[in-house]
Amino acid sequence: MLKSVDKKPVTYVGYTKDLKSRLNLHNKGKGAKFTRGRKWKLIYKESFKSKNKAISREYYIKKNKTLRKNIKDKNK
């Protein structure tokens, strides 16, 4: 999970094989449309052996607003 470095931070959840490269792309404005125009920092990550498990967990975290808020609040 990424958190924007703004006065009013927002979070972004996604999956990737290369976390460092993906974060650099987002910070250069070349990632997902939602991430453009913001600077991001990594606040939470998990590792999975299969793409299907990673996508399933990504979906769960995106839909679980309470979990996202808890992770975001722990990383102020």
C-alpha positions in Angstrom: 0.0 0.0 0.0 1.2 3.4 -0.9 0.4 6.7 0.9 0.6 10.1 -0.8 2.9 12.7 0.7 0.2 15.4 0.8 -1.5 17.6 3.4 -4.5 15.3 3.1 -2.9 11.9 2.3 -4.7 9.2 0.3 -3.8 5.5 -0.2 -3.3 3.4 -3.2 -3.3 -0.4 -3.3 -1.8 -2.5 -6.1 0.3 -5.5 -6.9 3.6 -5.9 -8.7 6.5 -8.2 -9.2 9.0 -5.3 -8.8 8.0 -3.0 -6.0 10.9 -0.6 -6.2 10.4 -0.1 -9.9 6.7 0.4 -9.6 7.1 3.0 -6.8 9.5 4.9 -9.0 7.1 4.9 -11.9 4.2 6.2 -9.7 6.5 9.0 -8.4 7.4 9.9 -11.9 3.7 10.2 -12.9 3.8 7.1 -15.1 1.7 4.7 -13.0 -2.0 4.3 -12.7 -4.0 7.4 -13.5 -5.0 7.8 -9.9 -1.4 8.1 -8.8 -0.3 10.8 -11.2 0.6 14.2 -9.8 1.3 12.9 -6.3 4.5 11.7 -4.5 4.2 8.3 -2.8 5.8 6.4 -0.1 5.5 2.7 0.7 3.6 2.0 4.0 2.7 -1.7 3.8 3.5 -4.7 1.7 2.9 -8.5 1.6 4.5 -11.2 -0.5 2.7 -14.1 -2.2 3.9 -17.0 -4.3 1.1 -16.8 -6.9 -0.3 -13.9 -8.8 -3.9 -15.2 -8.1 -3.3 -14.9 -4.3 -1.8 -11.5 -4.7 -4.7 -10.2 -6.7 -7.2 -11.7 -4.3 -5.5 -10.0 -1.4 -5.3 -6.7 -3.3 -9.0 -6.9 -3.9 -9.7 -7.6 -0.2 -7.5 -4.7 1.0 -9.1 -2.3 -1.5 -12.6 -3.1 -0.3 -11.8 -3.2 3.4 -11.8 0.6 4.3 -11.3 -0.1 8.0 -8.1 -2.1 7.3 -6.8 0.6 4.9 -7.5 3.3 7.5 -5.7 1.4 10.3 -2.6 0.8 8.1 -2.7 4.5 7.0 -3.1 5.8 10.6 -0.2 3.6 11.8 2.1 5.2 9.2 1.7 8.9 9.9 
